[in-house]
Amino acid sequence: MSSNILQLGDGHAHGVDSEDHSLSVERLSMAFPHEGRLLVALEGVSLEVEQGELVCIVGASGSGKSTLLNILAGLDEPTSGRGHVHGRVALMFQEAALLPWLTAAGNVELALELRGVKRSERRDVARELLNRVHLNGFEKRLPHELSGGMKQRVALARALAQDADVLLMDEPFGALDAITRDRLHEELERIWTETGLTILFVTHNAREAVRLGDRVLVFTSRPGRVGHEVKVNLPRPRSLDSPELAVIAGRITDRLKHEMGV
């Protein structure tokens, strides 16, 4: 895929609309053919995300986290059950995958063009979005001239350019070093607060989930489903080094080990 941001139309859904939630999933299952048999990735997943909520999903590799996001984004059809995203939805992947021949501003402007923003307005809007992710002065840089963290900032600006109501994030900071990741946590939280976006954030890192989420949904090992829910009542902004955060993350890690049979 040439881009790490996928934009769907309004009201993309598998199933009925729900005015009460930005995102809802009801008894959703997904199976893939694998070596002559069906591999069940998701089984009976049900969850709801309120408008403006930031919810994190944690789970072991192969627990169906990415599969769920792909279904919600419309990339895959579920085997059974249904899911719904109310409004416009964008999907952000782990790799930035910026178009190498376009500048940082050019990558954002392309997303604006696809959205139908007039050519005369795209430059100013792109500059404003890059400024929002603290990349002012880097508009003319090509991707190879940017660090990994800067590339992800451009990717986030490109996501914001889609004017989505719901942002699906599939381990977008997983490949970054700890300091850069922490800075991007701050950026994401600030932007989320300013915009009122609804965010469903997938990670395998329990501390990251507690750092960001209003709630953390712990997926079982394959087949994946919501095995446990943790409400995070810590005040914001949160620090990864906070003892209170570490305690909650430790409990989630213990739950993950239990799900994995470790």
C-alpha positions in Angstrom: 0.0 0.0 0.0 1.5 3.3 -1.0 0.2 5.4 1.9 -0.2 4.9 5.6 -3.5 6.7 5.7 -6.7 5.4 4.2 -9.8 7.6 3.9 -13.3 6.1 3.7 -16.5 7.9 2.9 -19.2 9.1 5.3 -21.0 6.5 7.4 -19.0 3.4 6.4 -20.6 0.4 8.1 -21.1 -3.3 8.2 -24.6 -3.4 9.7 -26.9 -0.9 11.3 -26.2 2.7 12.2 -25.8 3.7 15.8 -26.2 7.4 16.8 -25.1 6.7 20.4 -21.5 5.6 19.5 -18.8 6.8 17.1 -17.8 3.2 16.7 -19.6 -0.1 17.6 -18.9 -3.7 17.0 -21.4 -6.5 17.6 -20.5 -10.2 17.7 -18.0 -9.8 14.9 -16.0 -12.8 13.7 -13.4 -13.2 11.0 -11.9 -16.4 9.6 -9.3 -16.9 6.9 -8.4 -19.9 4.8 -5.0 -21.2 5.8 -3.3 -24.5 4.7 -6.6 -26.2 3.8 -8.5 -25.1 6.9 -10.1 -22.0 8.4 -8.0 -19.9 10.7 -10.3 -17.9 13.1 -8.7 -14.5 13.8 -11.7 -12.9 15.6 -14.6 -14.6 17.4 -17.6 -12.8 18.7 -16.0 -9.4 19.3 -18.3 -6.7 20.8 -17.2 -3.2 21.8 -18.3 0.4 21.7 -16.4 3.6 21.6 -18.1 6.9 22.5 -17.7 10.1 20.5 -14.4 11.8 21.5 -13.1 8.8 23.4 -9.6 7.5 23.0 -9.6 3.7 23.5 -6.6 1.4 23.2 -6.6 -2.3 22.3 -3.7 -4.4 23.6 -3.1 -8.0 22.7 -0.5 -10.6 21.7 0.6 -10.9 18.1 -2.0 -12.8 16.1 -4.9 -11.8 18.4 -6.7 -10.1 15.5 -6.1 -6.4 16.5 -5.1 -5.3 13.0 -7.7 -7.4 11.4 -10.4 -5.6 13.4 -9.1 -2.2 12.2 -9.0 -3.4 8.6 -12.7 -4.5 8.9 -13.7 -1.2 10.5 -11.8 0.7 7.7 -13.6 -1.3 5.0 -10.5 -3.2 3.8 -12.0 -6.6 4.8 -15.5 -8.0 5.2 -16.2 -9.9 8.4 -17.3 -13.6 8.3 -20.2 -12.8 10.6 -21.4 -10.1 12.9 -21.2 -6.4 12.2 -19.3 -3.2 12.9 -20.1 0.5 12.4 -18.1 3.7 12.2 -20.2 6.8 12.4 -18.9 9.5 10.1 -15.6 9.7 8.2 -12.9 7.3 9.2 -9.1 7.2 8.5 -6.6 4.4 9.2 -3.0 5.0 10.1 -0.5 2.2 9.9 2.8 1.6 11.7 5.0 2.6 8.7 4.8 6.2 7.5 5.2 5.2 3.8 5.4 8.8 2.6 5.6 9.3 -1.1 9.4 9.8 -1.5 9.2 12.2 -4.4 6.9 14.6 -2.5 7.9 17.0 0.2 6.4 16.9 3.7 3.9 19.5 2.5 3.3 17.7 -0.7 2.3 14.5 1.1 -0.2 16.4 3.1 -1.5 18.4 0.1 -2.1 15.1 -1.8 -4.5 14.0 1.0 -6.2 17.4 0.8 -6.5 17.1 -3.0 -8.1 13.6 -2.6 -10.5 15.2 -0.2 -11.5 17.8 -2.7 -9.9 20.9 -1.2 -9.3 23.6 -3.8 -5.8 24.0 -5.1 -5.6 27.6 -4.0 -6.3 26.6 -0.4 -4.2 23.4 -0.1 -0.8 25.0 0.5 -2.0 27.1 3.5 -4.0 24.2 5.0 -1.0 21.9 4.7 1.3 24.4 6.3 -1.2 24.8 9.2 -1.5 21.1 9.7 2.3 20.6 9.7 2.6 23.5 12.2 0.0 21.6 14.4 2.4 18.7 14.6 5.3 21.0 15.3 6.9 20.6 11.8 6.9 24.3 10.8 10.1 24.9 8.8 10.2 21.4 7.5 7.5 21.8 4.8 10.0 21.5 1.9 11.9 18.5 3.3 11.8 15.2 1.4 11.0 12.0 3.4 14.7 10.9 3.3 15.6 14.1 5.0 13.3 13.5 8.0 13.9 11.3 11.1 11.5 8.5 11.9 9.6 10.6 14.4 9.3 13.5 11.9 7.9 11.1 9.2 5.2 9.9 11.6 4.4 13.6 12.4 3.9 14.1 8.6 1.7 11.0 8.6 -0.3 12.3 11.4 -0.7 15.7 9.7 -1.8 13.7 6.6 -4.4 11.9 8.7 -5.7 15.2 10.1 -5.9 16.4 6.5 -8.6 13.8 5.9 -11.0 15.6 8.3 -12.0 12.3 9.7 -14.3 11.8 12.7 -12.7 8.6 13.7 -9.0 7.8 13.5 -7.9 4.1 13.6 -4.3 3.8 14.6 -2.4 0.5 14.1 0.7 0.6 16.3 1.8 3.9 14.6 4.7 4.5 17.1 5.9 0.9 17.5 9.1 1.3 15.5 10.3 4.5 17.2 12.7 4.9 20.0 11.3 5.5 23.5 12.0 9.3 23.6 10.5 10.0 20.2 7.5 7.8 21.0 6.9 9.7 24.3 7.0 13.0 22.4 4.5 11.7 19.8 2.2 10.5 22.7 2.1 14.2 23.8 1.4 15.4 20.3 -1.4 12.9 19.8 -3.0 13.7 23.1 -2.8 17.4 22.4 -4.4 17.1 19.0 -7.0 14.7 20.3 -8.0 17.2 23.0 -8.1 20.1 20.4 -10.1 18.3 17.7 -12.4 16.0 19.6 -11.4 13.1 17.4 -12.6 9.6 18.3 -9.5 7.3 18.3 -9.1 3.6 18.5 -5.4 2.9 19.0 -3.9 -0.6 18.7 -0.7 -1.5 20.5 1.1 -4.4 22.1 2.6 -2.1 24.7 0.6 -1.9 28.0 2.4 1.2 29.2 1.6 3.0 25.9 -2.1 1.9 26.2 -2.4 3.3 29.8 -0.5 6.4 28.8 -3.0 7.3 26.1 -6.3 5.5 26.7 -9.5 6.4 28.5 -10.0 2.7 28.5 -7.9 -0.3 27.6 -9.4 -3.4 26.0 -7.3 -6.5 26.4 -7.7 -9.0 23.6 -7.5 -12.7 24.1 -5.0 -14.8 22.1 -6.4 -16.2 18.8 -9.2 -16.2 18.3 -9.3 -12.6 19.4 -12.1 -11.1 21.4 -12.4 -8.6 24.3 -11.3 -10.6 27.3 -10.9 -7.7 29.8 -11.6 -4.0 30.0 -9.6 -1.5 32.1 -10.8 2.0 32.8 -7.9 4.4 33.2 -8.9 7.2 35.6 -5.5 8.8 35.9 -5.4 12.6 35.4 -3.9 13.9 32.2 -1.2 14.5 31.1 0.3 11.2 32.1 3.9 10.1 32.4 5.2 6.7 31.3 7.3 6.8 34.5 4.4 7.4 36.8 4.1 4.7 39.5 0.3 4.7 39.2 0.6 4.2 35.5 3.1 1.4 36.0 0.8 -0.4 38.4 -2.1 -0.4 35.9 0.2 -1.4 33.1 1.5 -4.3 35.2 -2.0 -5.6 35.8 -2.7 -5.5 32.1 0.6 -7.3 31.3 -0.3 -10.0 33.8 -3.7 -10.3 32.1 -2.0 -10.7 28.7 0.3 -13.4 30.1 -2.8 -15.2 31.4 -4.5 -15.0 28.0 -1.3 -16.3 26.4 -1.0 -19.1 28.9 2.4 -17.9 30.1 
